[in-house]
Amino acid sequence: MSSQPAPDHRARVVPIRPVTAAEPLWRDLVGAVLREERQSQGKTLKEVAEAARISVPYLSEIERGRKEASSELLAAASRALGLGLTDVLSLAQQSLSRPQPAHRRDTAIPFAEVRLAA
């Protein structure tokens, strides 16, 4: 009899690449910028909505990232806050480049161990 070891029938562990949450949505970034700016200026939704000629519920949905506003509406909301559209874009870019806290939901999930049975 040969002294070969018995074949290993255990599942091979294959690491998968880390899973990261989806990139932030444009509407979430812009909405957050508009809300932060409005609040820092001490303005109400109603004041900004009237100046921009947007309904209050619609502006609220834009700020919460629930609506994908057109560039015309974003420009109107920006102007109502004394900003240009390029200012809003710049602030959105700055928010993307800030370091994110470790406890956030969108941090990378470490490598997971996956076992596949043959």
N, C-alpha and C positions, 0 to 999 in steps of 0.2 A: 504494500500500500504506500502511496505517496504521502508525504507529510505536508501537503499544501494546506494553507489555512482555508477554512470554510469561507465561501463568498459572503461579503457583507451586504445584507439586504436592507440595511437601515436607510431611511430617506436622507438624501443629500440636502444640506441647508444652503439655500441660495439667497444671499441678501439682495433685497430690492433697493432701488434708489430712494432717498428720502422723499417723503410726500410733503409738499408744501401746499398751503391754502392758495386759492386762486389770487391772482393779482387784484389789487383794489380796483373797483369800478370807477370810471371817470365821473359818473354822476354822484357817487359817494364823496369823492374828493372835492369836487366843485361845490356840492351842497354844504359840506362841512366848512369850507372857506367862507361861503356866503353867510352862513349862520354865525360863525365866529366873528366875522367882521360886523355884522348887524348888532350882535350882542355887545361887542366892545364899544360900539358907538352909542349904545343905550337906546337903540331904535326898536320899535315894535314891528311885528310882522305886518300889521295893518299899515303903518307909515311907509314901509319900504314897498309893499305891494301897491299902494296907491300911487306912489311916485313912479313906479315901474309900469303901472297900468296892467298889473297881473292880479288875479284873484288871490285872496289870502290863503285859501286852501291849496291852491296850486303852488304858491311860493313855499308854503310849508312842506309840501311833498318834494319840491326841488331840494330844499335844505336837508331833508331826511334821506335823500338819495332814492326816492321812490319813483321819480319822474326823470326822464331823459329830456332835458329842456333844449330847445333849439338855440342856435348861437344868437339869434335876435333877442330871445327872452333872457338869456344869460347876460347879454350886453345891457339890456334894460335894467335888470336887477343890479348889475355892477354899477351902472351910472347912478342909480338911486342911492347907492352907498358911497358915491364919490370916487369910484374906482373905474378904471378902464378894464376891458376884457383881458388885456395883457397883464394887468396887476393880479387878476384872479388866477390866471395861468401860472404866474410866477409863485404866488402863494401856494397853489396846489402842488407845484414842483417842490417847493421847500418842505411841505408836509411829507412828501414821499422820501425825502433825503434825511429826515430826522431818524435817529436811532429808535427802534421799536423796543418797548419793554419786553422782558422775557416771558411775562405771564400772558401776553396777548394770544388770542386764538389763532392768529395767522402765522405763528412761528413754525419752523420746520419740525416735522415729526422725525425722531431719530430712526435709524435703520431698523426695520422690523425683520424678525426671523420668520421665514415662510418654509413650511415643510410640505413637500408634495409627495404623495404616496404613488408608488409605481403600480 
